[in-house]
């Protein structure tokens, strides 16, 4: 009995260790990817039932894990300098183990996706392709326009798969859902560089050409202007009331003003947090339209 108990304790401990290691790969992207895309999928599909929400979250998280493991196995030395809590620099997993995990996650994501529909599987394959382009084929270190474009395409793949997973019929999306994803891709294309300000020093050191580096004098205005335009446009598209429109535009102006006023890495981190609040709000608007405006 004592041997069985010891074995059970060891198994539980190892399982908990592995689960936490996997969580650490995705920890920094919970607020930037998992939460906003969950909002969009639940609002756009719309969510078939609350019991479907864990399916959506897990589908997004597993594909996010695939992307993050790919990304973090490319330049572990960079993480060793400024992101030491990640699994590789903290030595929770070896580089060879992480690389093996990276490639095993592709069939794992495919198997999960086919449980919902062939269309969800296509979204998974698209995300694998854009992960390769962004990470292994180094689009992330190229010109900011290429970086933004691949980011937008990758997020759209996330959103198609997540929205299909949330829907009553996971084989098709209606017009509102497709419009929501198209708008979201446009938002990412024109504003995703909001994440680059907090990383400017490290990006400069390794030769990346992000907007804060390439366009230093106007870089911060490239956040407040598109956020304000998107807020006004989305208020019209999703037929917000006057009070809701004013609140949404004020949120955009507030986030943009924080970027304009930021002068430290810490301030840029806070600004990026509020950018994600704005993004999640934008992603929830199709739900408002379905509830209050759609006839």
C-alpha positions in Angstrom: 0.0 0.0 0.0 2.8 2.4 0.9 4.5 1.7 -2.5 1.2 2.5 -4.3 0.8 5.6 -2.3 4.3 6.8 -3.1 3.8 6.0 -6.8 0.5 7.9 -6.8 2.1 11.0 -5.1 5.0 10.9 -7.6 2.6 10.7 -10.5 0.5 13.6 -9.2 3.7 15.7 -8.6 5.0 14.9 -12.1 1.7 15.7 -13.7 1.4 19.0 -11.8 5.0 19.9 -12.8 4.4 19.2 -16.5 1.1 21.1 -16.5 2.7 24.2 -14.9 5.6 24.0 -17.4 3.1 24.0 -20.3 1.2 26.9 -18.7 4.5 28.9 -18.4 5.0 28.6 -22.2 1.7 30.4 -22.7 1.6 32.6 -19.6 2.6 35.9 -21.3 -0.1 35.4 -24.0 -3.1 34.7 -21.9 -4.1 38.4 -21.9 -3.0 39.1 -25.4 -4.4 36.1 -27.2 -6.5 33.7 -25.1 -8.8 36.3 -23.5 -9.5 38.5 -26.6 -10.0 35.6 -28.9 -12.3 33.9 -26.4 -14.4 37.1 -26.3 -14.6 37.2 -30.1 -15.5 33.6 -30.5 -18.2 33.7 -27.8 -19.7 36.9 -29.2 -19.4 36.1 -32.9 -20.4 32.5 -33.1 -22.5 33.0 -30.9 -21.6 30.6 -28.1 -23.8 27.5 -28.5 -24.0 27.1 -24.7 -21.9 27.9 -21.6 -20.8 24.2 -21.6 -19.1 25.0 -24.9 -16.9 27.7 -23.4 -14.3 25.3 -22.0 -14.0 23.7 -25.5 -13.3 27.1 -27.0 -10.7 28.0 -24.3 -8.9 24.7 -24.6 -8.8 24.8 -28.4 -7.3 28.3 -28.3 -4.9 27.4 -25.5 -3.5 24.2 -27.2 -2.9 26.1 -30.5 -1.4 29.0 -28.5 0.9 26.4 -26.8 2.0 25.2 -30.3 2.9 28.7 -31.4 4.7 29.6 -28.1 6.8 26.5 -27.9 7.8 27.1 -31.5 8.7 30.7 -30.8 10.6 30.1 -27.6 12.8 27.3 -29.0 14.2 29.6 -31.6 16.1 32.1 -29.5 16.3 30.7 -25.9 19.3 32.9 -25.2 17.2 36.0 -25.6 14.7 34.7 -23.0 17.6 33.8 -20.7 18.4 37.6 -20.5 15.0 39.1 -19.8 12.3 36.4 -19.5 13.9 34.0 -17.0 10.7 32.5 -15.7 10.0 30.8 -19.0 10.5 27.0 -19.1 13.7 27.0 -21.1 15.7 29.6 -19.2 14.4 28.2 -15.9 15.5 24.7 -17.0 12.1 23.1 -16.4 12.5 21.5 -19.8 15.5 20.9 -22.1 15.8 22.5 -25.6 15.6 19.0 -27.3 12.5 18.1 -25.3 10.9 21.5 -26.2 11.7 21.0 -29.9 10.1 17.5 -29.8 7.1 18.9 -28.0 6.8 21.7 -30.7 6.4 19.1 -33.5 4.2 16.7 -31.5 1.8 19.6 -30.9 0.9 19.8 -34.6 -0.8 16.4 -34.8 -2.3 17.0 -31.3 -3.9 20.2 -32.5 -5.1 18.5 -35.7 -6.7 15.6 -33.7 -8.5 18.0 -31.4 -9.8 20.1 -34.3 -11.1 17.2 -36.4 -13.3 16.3 -33.4 -15.4 19.4 -34.2 -15.3 19.6 -38.0 -13.1 19.5 -41.1 -13.4 23.3 -41.3 -11.9 23.6 -37.8 -9.1 21.3 -39.0 -8.4 23.7 -41.9 -8.1 26.6 -39.4 -5.6 24.5 -37.4 -3.6 23.8 -40.5 -3.6 27.5 -41.4 -2.3 28.4 -38.0 0.5 25.9 -38.3 1.5 27.5 -41.6 1.5 31.0 -40.3 3.4 29.8 -37.2 6.1 28.4 -39.5 6.2 31.7 -41.5 6.3 33.9 -38.4 8.8 31.8 -36.3 10.9 29.3 -38.2 10.9 31.4 -41.4 11.7 34.5 -39.4 8.9 36.9 -40.4 9.0 38.1 -36.8 12.4 39.6 -37.4 11.6 41.2 -40.7 10.0 44.5 -41.7 7.2 45.7 -39.4 4.6 45.5 -42.3 5.4 41.8 -42.9 5.3 41.2 -39.2 1.9 42.9 -38.8 0.5 41.1 -41.8 1.5 37.6 -40.7 0.3 38.4 -37.2 -3.1 39.4 -38.6 -3.3 36.3 -40.7 -2.3 34.1 -37.7 -4.9 35.7 -35.4 -7.6 35.3 -38.1 -6.8 31.5 -38.2 -7.1 31.4 -34.4 -10.4 33.2 -34.6 -11.9 31.0 -37.3 -11.1 27.9 -35.4 -12.2 29.2 -32.1 -15.5 30.6 -33.5 -16.3 27.3 -35.3 -15.6 25.5 -32.0 -18.1 27.8 -30.2 -20.8 27.6 -32.8 -23.9 25.4 -32.8 -22.8 24.2 -36.2 -19.0 23.9 -36.2 -18.9 23.4 -40.0 -19.9 26.9 -40.9 -20.1 30.6 -39.8 -22.8 33.1 -40.5 -22.2 36.6 -41.9 -21.8 38.3 -38.6 -19.1 35.9 -37.5 -17.2 36.2 -40.8 -17.5 40.0 -40.6 -16.2 40.0 -37.0 -13.1 38.0 -37.9 -12.4 40.2 -41.0 -12.6 43.3 -38.8 -10.4 41.7 -36.2 -7.8 40.9 -38.8 -7.9 44.5 -39.8 -7.5 45.6 -36.2 -4.5 43.4 -35.7 -2.9 44.5 -39.0 -3.1 48.2 -38.0 -2.5 48.0 -34.2 -0.7 44.9 -33.2 2.6 46.8 -33.0 1.2 48.2 -29.7 3.0 45.2 -28.2 6.4 46.3 -29.6 7.0 49.4 -27.4 7.7 47.4 -24.2 10.2 45.3 -26.1 12.0 48.1 -28.0 15.4 47.7 -26.2 15.6 44.0 -26.8 14.3 44.2 -30.4 16.9 46.9 -31.2 19.7 44.7 -29.8 18.8 41.8 -32.1 18.1 43.9 -35.2 14.4 43.7 -35.5 12.7 46.5 -37.5 9.6 47.2 -35.5 7.6 50.5 -35.8 9.0 52.0 -32.5 12.5 51.5 -34.0 11.9 52.3 -37.7 9.5 55.3 -37.1 10.5 56.7 -33.7 9.1 60.2 -34.1 5.5 59.1 -35.0 5.4 55.6 -33.6 3.2 56.3 -30.6 0.7 58.2 -32.8 0.3 55.0 -34.8 -1.5 53.6 -31.8 -3.9 56.4 -30.8 -5.0 57.3 -34.4 -6.1 53.8 -35.6 -7.6 52.9 -32.2 -9.8 56.0 -32.4 -10.8 55.4 -36.0 -11.6 51.8 -35.3 -13.6 52.7 -32.3 -15.7 55.2 -34.3 -16.1 52.7 -37.2 -17.0 49.8 -35.0 -19.6 51.9 -33.2 -21.3 52.4 -36.5 -20.9 48.8 -37.7 -22.3 47.2 -34.5 -24.9 50.0 -34.0 -23.8 51.1 -30.5 -25.9 53.7 -28.7 -24.7 57.2 -28.0 -23.5 56.4 -24.5 -21.8 53.1 -25.5 -20.1 54.9 -28.5 -18.8 57.7 -26.3 -17.5 55.2 -23.7 -15.7 53.1 -26.4 -14.1 56.1 -28.1 -13.0 57.5 -24.7 -11.4 54.1 -23.9 -9.5 54.3 -27.2 -8.4 57.8 -26.5 -7.3 56.9 -23.0 -5.2 54.0 -24.2 -3.7 56.1 -26.9 -2.9 58.9 -24.5 -1.1 56.4 -22.2 1.1 55.4 -25.1 1.9 59.0 -25.9 2.8 59.7 -22.3 4.8 56.5 -21.7 8.5 56.9 -21.3 9.6 53.7 -19.5 9.3 49.9 -20.1 7.0 49.6 -17.1 4.7 52.3 -18.4 4.6 50.6 -21.9 3.7 47.3 -20.2 0.8 49.0 -18.5 -0.3 50.7 -21.7 -0.2 47.3 -23.5 -2.4 45.9 -20.8 -5.0 48.6 -21.5 -4.7 48.0 -25.2 -5.8 44.4 -24.6 -8.8 45.7 -22.5 -9.7 47.8 -25.6 -9.2 44.8 -27.9 -11.3 42.5 -25.8 -14.1 45.2 -25.7 -13.9 45.5 -29.5 -14.1 41.7 -29.9 -17.2 41.6 -27.6 -19.2 44.1 -29.8 -20.7 41.5 -32.1 -22.4 40.0 -29.1 -23.9 43.4 -28.3 -25.2 43.6 -31.9 -26.7 40.1 -31.7 -28.4 40.8 -28.4 -29.7 44.3 -29.0 -29.6 45.2 -32.7 -30.0 42.1 -34.8 -33.5 41.6 -36.0 
